[in-house]
Amino acid sequence: MSPTIYIVIMSSLATGTIITMTSHHWLMAWIGLEMNALSIIPIISTMHHPRSTEAATKYFLTQAAASSMILFSGMINAWQTGTWDITQLTTMPSHVLLTAALAMKLGLAPMHFWLPEVLQGSTLMTSLIVVTWQKLAPMSLIFLTINNLSTTILMTMGLLSSVVGGWGGLNQTQTRKIMAYSSIAHLGWMAAVSSIMTSIMIMNLVIYLILTTAMFLTLTQTKSKTIQDTTMTWTTSPTMTIIMMTLLLSLGGLPPLTGFLPKWLILKELITQNLAAAAVIMAMSALLSLFFYLRLAYSTTLTLAPSTTQTKLKWRLKPNMSTPLLSSLSTASILLLPLAPLMLQ
């Protein structure tokens, strides 16, 4: 892809998200979502491979269906109330349709099936865009309409997503699919707390973006596409191997790392709201996620390659990508927990 076309596509992608995040009219929000979805499709299908074409098709069909449901929800509301204002969503069919559409956009269970497939057909950097930037517009719509969305559906989908995200990742050997199920599980935690306290949801989203970006940059730097590839990480950079292990533990939510903070606050909030059963289910599902993170951490740092390699001094070579972003995000992914009182003010 030529640099000019790439710049146009990436700026359209950013513009679409920003239009949706700043709009108060349903049509403007829908236009932003459509711009966003149509911009990412050429990026997914850049590889000119049947798998990437399939991923782009699946992504397009899912996002088009979700966008049309959002527009339909806005039309029903406008028909009933006479207003297109996003915050004035008052009719019951609109609530349910919008909640389902946003869940499909985000990849919440039971409408999550497209996410692992799309990520598997994309490159690591494209997968990073899909699981980070592409979540911003739907999450902003959830934030704007949270007073009118169906709390029961959101809570059910949150619980289901955290369980499915943990269970689905157990059987995977591809790092992109593992990160897809990790994304589903994290979004489940956000959906569960969204109707109770939006400030915790936003904090969870920010921490999720930092952790996931750092993890994907590490995988890209080490060219790790399968669990077997991660066993050779030490040849590229011994330091990055240790960082990768702590990143995985942070994603799993182990104290005293950054990933523990959102899980701790969400469980505390659920128990405060007398939702102890939901809190127990989510805590148990976090153990499932932790298992496959630990498996990755084990293969990365605690085992050596099954056979002797001739590239033991590969770490002496200059890295093929810029590392300041990776180093700063990795530091934030590991050491943000002491800043919890500052974040909670």
C-alpha positions as CSV (number, residue, x, y, z in Angstrom):
1,M,0.0,0.0,0.0
2,S,1.4,3.4,-1.0
3,P,2.2,5.8,1.9
4,T,-0.3,8.4,0.6
5,I,-3.2,5.9,0.5
6,Y,-2.2,4.6,4.0
7,I,-2.2,8.1,5.4
8,V,-5.6,8.8,3.9
9,I,-7.0,5.6,5.3
10,M,-5.5,6.1,8.8
11,S,-6.8,9.7,9.0
12,S,-10.3,8.5,7.9
13,L,-10.1,5.8,10.6
14,A,-9.2,8.4,13.3
15,T,-11.8,10.9,12.0
16,G,-14.6,8.4,12.0
17,T,-13.9,7.6,15.7
18,I,-13.7,11.2,16.7
19,I,-17.0,12.1,14.9
20,T,-18.8,9.4,16.8
21,M,-17.2,10.4,20.1
22,T,-18.1,14.0,19.7
23,S,-21.6,13.7,18.1
24,H,-25.0,14.3,19.8
25,H,-27.1,13.3,16.8
26,W,-27.7,9.6,15.9
27,L,-27.0,10.2,12.2
28,M,-23.6,11.7,12.9
29,A,-22.7,8.9,15.2
30,W,-23.7,6.4,12.6
31,I,-21.7,8.2,9.9
32,G,-18.6,8.2,12.2
33,L,-19.0,4.4,12.8
34,E,-19.4,3.7,9.0
35,M,-16.3,5.8,8.2
36,N,-14.4,3.9,10.8
37,A,-15.5,0.5,9.6
38,L,-14.9,1.2,5.9
39,S,-11.4,2.6,6.7
40,I,-10.2,-0.5,8.5
41,I,-11.3,-3.0,5.8
42,P,-8.5,-2.1,3.3
43,I,-6.0,-2.3,6.2
44,I,-7.2,-5.8,7.2
45,S,-7.1,-7.1,3.5
46,T,-3.6,-5.5,2.7
47,M,-1.9,-8.9,2.8
48,H,-3.7,-10.2,-0.4
49,H,-4.2,-13.6,1.2
50,P,-7.4,-15.7,1.3
51,R,-7.3,-15.6,5.1
52,S,-7.1,-11.8,5.3
53,T,-9.8,-11.4,2.6
54,E,-12.0,-13.7,4.7
55,A,-11.2,-11.7,7.9
56,A,-12.1,-8.4,6.1
57,T,-15.4,-9.8,4.8
58,K,-16.4,-11.1,8.3
59,Y,-15.5,-7.8,9.8
60,F,-17.4,-5.8,7.2
61,L,-20.6,-7.9,7.6
62,T,-20.6,-7.8,11.4
63,Q,-19.9,-4.1,11.6
64,A,-22.4,-3.3,8.9
65,A,-25.1,-5.3,10.7
66,A,-24.3,-3.6,14.0
67,S,-24.3,-0.1,12.4
68,S,-27.7,-0.7,10.8
69,M,-29.1,-1.8,14.1
70,I,-27.8,1.4,15.7
71,L,-29.4,3.5,13.0
72,F,-32.6,1.5,13.3
73,S,-32.6,2.0,17.1
74,G,-32.2,5.8,16.6
75,M,-35.0,5.9,14.0
76,I,-37.4,4.0,16.3
77,N,-36.5,6.5,19.1
78,A,-37.0,9.5,16.7
79,W,-40.3,8.1,15.5
80,Q,-41.6,7.7,19.1
81,T,-40.1,10.8,20.8
82,G,-39.4,13.2,17.9
83,T,-35.7,13.8,18.8
84,W,-32.5,12.4,17.3
85,D,-30.5,13.4,20.5
86,I,-28.2,10.5,21.6
87,T,-28.9,11.2,25.3
88,Q,-32.7,11.1,24.9
89,L,-33.0,7.4,24.1
90,T,-36.2,6.6,26.0
91,T,-38.2,3.9,24.2
92,M,-37.8,0.2,25.3
93,P,-37.1,-1.3,21.8
94,S,-34.4,1.3,21.1
95,H,-32.7,0.3,24.4
96,V,-32.5,-3.4,23.6
97,L,-31.5,-2.9,20.0
98,L,-28.8,-0.4,20.9
99,T,-27.4,-2.6,23.6
100,A,-27.2,-5.6,21.2
101,A,-25.7,-3.5,18.4
102,L,-23.0,-2.1,20.7
103,A,-22.2,-5.5,22.1
104,M,-21.8,-6.8,18.5
105,K,-19.5,-3.8,17.7
106,L,-17.3,-4.5,20.7
107,G,-17.3,-8.3,20.4
108,L,-19.1,-9.1,23.6
109,A,-20.4,-12.7,24.1
110,P,-22.6,-14.2,22.6
111,M,-21.8,-12.0,19.6
112,H,-18.0,-12.4,19.8
113,F,-17.4,-15.1,17.2
114,W,-16.1,-12.6,14.6
115,L,-13.3,-11.2,16.8
116,P,-10.8,-14.2,17.0
117,E,-11.3,-15.0,13.3
118,V,-10.7,-11.4,12.2
119,L,-7.6,-11.1,14.4
120,Q,-6.2,-14.5,13.1
121,G,-6.5,-13.3,9.5
122,S,-4.8,-9.9,10.2
123,T,-1.2,-8.9,10.9
124,L,-0.2,-8.2,14.4
125,M,-0.3,-4.4,14.0
126,T,-3.7,-4.6,12.3
127,S,-4.9,-6.8,15.2
128,L,-3.7,-4.1,17.6
129,I,-5.8,-1.5,15.9
130,V,-8.9,-3.8,15.9
131,V,-8.7,-4.5,19.6
132,T,-7.7,-1.0,20.8
133,W,-8.7,1.9,18.6
134,Q,-11.8,0.2,17.2
135,K,-13.3,-0.2,20.7
136,L,-13.2,3.6,21.4
137,A,-16.3,4.6,19.4
138,P,-18.7,1.9,20.7
139,M,-17.4,2.5,24.3
140,S,-18.1,6.3,24.0
141,L,-21.6,5.5,22.8
142,I,-22.1,3.2,25.8
143,F,-20.8,6.1,28.0
144,L,-23.2,8.6,26.5
145,T,-26.3,6.3,26.6
146,I,-25.6,4.4,29.8
147,N,-28.6,5.9,31.7
148,N,-30.9,4.4,29.1
149,L,-29.3,1.1,28.2
150,S,-30.6,-2.2,29.6
151,T,-28.7,-2.9,32.8
152,T,-29.8,-6.6,32.9
153,I,-28.5,-7.3,29.3
154,L,-25.2,-5.4,29.9
155,M,-24.6,-7.3,33.2
156,T,-25.5,-10.7,31.6
157,M,-23.3,-10.0,28.6
158,G,-20.5,-8.9,30.9
159,L,-20.6,-12.1,32.9
160,L,-20.9,-14.2,29.7
161,S,-18.0,-12.4,28.1
162,S,-15.7,-12.9,31.0
163,V,-16.5,-16.6,31.1
164,V,-16.3,-17.1,27.3
165,G,-13.1,-15.0,27.2
166,G,-11.5,-17.3,29.8
167,W,-12.8,-20.5,28.4
168,G,-12.2,-19.8,24.8
169,G,-8.5,-18.9,25.3
170,L,-7.7,-22.2,26.9
171,N,-7.6,-24.2,23.7
172,Q,-5.6,-21.7,21.6
173,T,-2.0,-21.9,20.4
174,Q,-2.1,-18.7,18.2
175,T,-1.1,-15.6,20.1
176,R,-3.5,-13.4,18.1
177,K,-6.5,-15.6,19.1
178,I,-5.3,-15.7,22.7
179,M,-5.3,-11.8,22.7
180,A,-8.8,-11.8,21.0
181,Y,-10.2,-13.9,23.9
182,S,-8.3,-11.7,26.3
183,S,-10.0,-8.7,24.8
184,I,-13.5,-10.4,25.1
185,A,-12.8,-11.1,28.8
186,H,-11.6,-7.5,29.5
187,L,-14.6,-6.0,27.7
188,G,-16.9,-8.2,29.8
189,W,-15.5,-6.7,32.9
190,M,-16.1,-3.2,31.5
191,A,-19.7,-4.1,30.5
192,A,-20.4,-5.5,33.9
193,V,-19.4,-2.3,35.7
194,S,-20.6,0.2,33.1
195,S,-24.1,0.5,34.5
196,I,-22.8,0.8,38.1
197,M,-20.0,3.3,37.8
198,T,-18.8,4.8,34.5
199,S,-15.6,6.2,36.0
200,I,-14.3,2.7,36.8
201,M,-15.3,1.6,33.3
202,I,-13.2,4.4,31.7
203,M,-10.2,3.7,34.0
204,N,-10.5,0.0,33.0
205,L,-10.6,0.9,29.3
206,V,-7.5,3.1,29.6
207,I,-5.6,0.4,31.5
208,Y,-6.8,-2.2,29.0
209,L,-5.5,0.0,26.1
210,I,-2.1,0.4,27.7
211,L,-1.7,-3.3,28.5
212,T,-2.9,-4.6,25.1
213,T,-0.8,-2.1,23.1
214,A,2.3,-3.0,25.1
215,M,1.6,-6.7,24.6
216,F,1.0,-6.5,20.9
217,L,4.1,-4.3,20.4
218,T,6.1,-6.9,22.2
219,L,4.7,-9.7,20.1
220,T,5.4,-7.7,16.9
221,Q,9.0,-6.9,18.0
222,T,9.7,-10.7,18.7
223,K,7.6,-11.9,15.7
224,S,5.7,-14.3,18.0
225,K,2.6,-15.6,16.2
226,T,2.2,-18.9,18.0
227,I,3.1,-20.1,21.5
228,Q,5.9,-22.1,20.0
229,D,7.4,-18.8,18.7
230,T,7.4,-17.3,22.2
231,T,9.9,-20.0,23.3
232,M,12.5,-18.2,21.1
233,T,11.9,-14.7,22.5
234,W,15.1,-14.9,24.6
235,T,17.3,-15.0,21.4
236,T,15.9,-11.6,20.3
237,S,16.1,-9.8,23.6
238,P,16.6,-11.3,27.1
239,T,15.3,-8.1,28.7
240,M,12.1,-8.1,26.6
241,T,11.5,-11.8,27.7
242,I,11.3,-10.7,31.3
243,I,9.1,-7.7,30.4
244,M,6.8,-10.0,28.4
245,M,6.3,-12.2,31.4
246,T,5.4,-9.3,33.7
247,L,3.1,-8.0,31.0
248,L,1.2,-11.3,30.8
249,L,0.9,-11.4,34.6
250,S,-0.4,-7.9,34.6
251,L,-3.0,-8.8,31.9
252,G,-4.0,-11.7,34.2
253,G,-4.6,-9.2,37.0
254,L,-2.0,-10.3,39.5
255,P,-1.0,-7.8,42.3
256,P,1.1,-5.7,42.6
257,L,0.9,-5.1,38.8
258,T,-1.3,-2.5,37.0
259,G,-3.8,-5.1,35.7
260,F,-4.9,-5.9,39.3
261,L,-6.3,-2.4,39.8
262,P,-9.5,-2.5,37.6
263,K,-10.3,-6.1,38.7
264,W,-10.0,-5.1,42.3
265,L,-12.2,-2.0,42.0
266,I,-14.8,-3.8,39.8
267,L,-15.2,-6.7,42.3
268,K,-15.4,-4.2,45.2
269,E,-18.1,-2.2,43.4
270,L,-20.1,-5.3,42.5
271,I,-20.1,-6.5,46.1
272,T,-21.1,-3.0,47.3
273,Q,-24.1,-3.2,45.0
274,N,-25.1,-6.6,46.5
275,L,-24.1,-8.5,43.4
276,A,-21.9,-11.0,45.2
277,A,-22.9,-13.9,42.9
278,A,-21.8,-11.9,39.8
279,A,-18.5,-10.9,41.5
280,V,-17.8,-14.6,42.3
281,I,-18.5,-15.7,38.7
282,M,-16.2,-13.0,37.4
283,A,-13.4,-13.7,39.8
284,M,-13.6,-17.4,38.9
285,S,-13.5,-16.6,35.2
286,A,-10.4,-14.4,35.8
287,L,-8.7,-17.6,36.9
288,L,-9.4,-19.2,33.5
289,S,-7.9,-16.2,31.8
290,L,-4.9,-16.3,34.2
291,F,-4.3,-20.0,33.2
292,F,-3.6,-19.2,29.6
293,Y,-1.6,-16.1,30.5
294,L,0.6,-18.2,32.8
295,R,1.0,-20.8,30.0
296,L,2.3,-18.1,27.7
297,A,4.5,-16.7,30.5
298,Y,5.9,-20.2,31.1
299,S,6.7,-20.9,27.5
300,T,8.3,-17.5,27.1
301,T,10.5,-17.3,30.2
302,L,10.7,-20.6,32.1
303,T,11.5,-22.9,29.2
304,L,14.4,-22.9,26.7
305,A,13.9,-23.8,23.0
306,P,13.4,-27.6,22.4
307,S,16.5,-27.7,20.2
308,T,19.7,-25.8,20.2
309,T,19.6,-22.7,18.0
310,Q,22.4,-21.2,15.9
311,T,21.1,-17.7,16.5
312,K,22.0,-17.3,20.2
313,L,23.5,-13.9,19.6
314,K,20.5,-12.5,17.8
315,W,20.0,-10.1,20.7
316,R,23.1,-8.3,19.6
317,L,21.3,-7.1,16.4
318,K,19.7,-3.7,16.3
319,P,15.9,-3.8,16.9
320,N,13.8,-3.4,13.7
321,M,11.3,-1.1,15.3
322,S,11.2,2.0,17.5
323,T,11.3,1.0,21.2
324,P,10.5,4.2,23.2
325,L,6.7,3.6,23.0
326,L,7.1,0.0,23.9
327,S,9.3,0.8,26.9
328,S,7.0,3.6,28.2
329,L,3.9,1.5,27.8
330,S,5.5,-1.6,29.4
331,T,6.5,0.5,32.4
332,A,3.0,1.9,32.8
333,S,1.6,-1.7,32.4
334,I,3.6,-2.9,35.4
335,L,4.0,0.0,37.8
336,L,0.7,2.0,37.8
337,L,-0.9,0.4,40.9
338,P,0.7,2.9,43.4
339,L,-1.1,5.7,41.5
340,A,-4.5,4.1,42.4
341,P,-5.4,6.8,45.0
342,L,-4.7,9.5,42.4
343,M,-6.9,7.8,39.8
344,L,-9.8,7.4,42.3
345,Q,-10.0,11.0,43.3
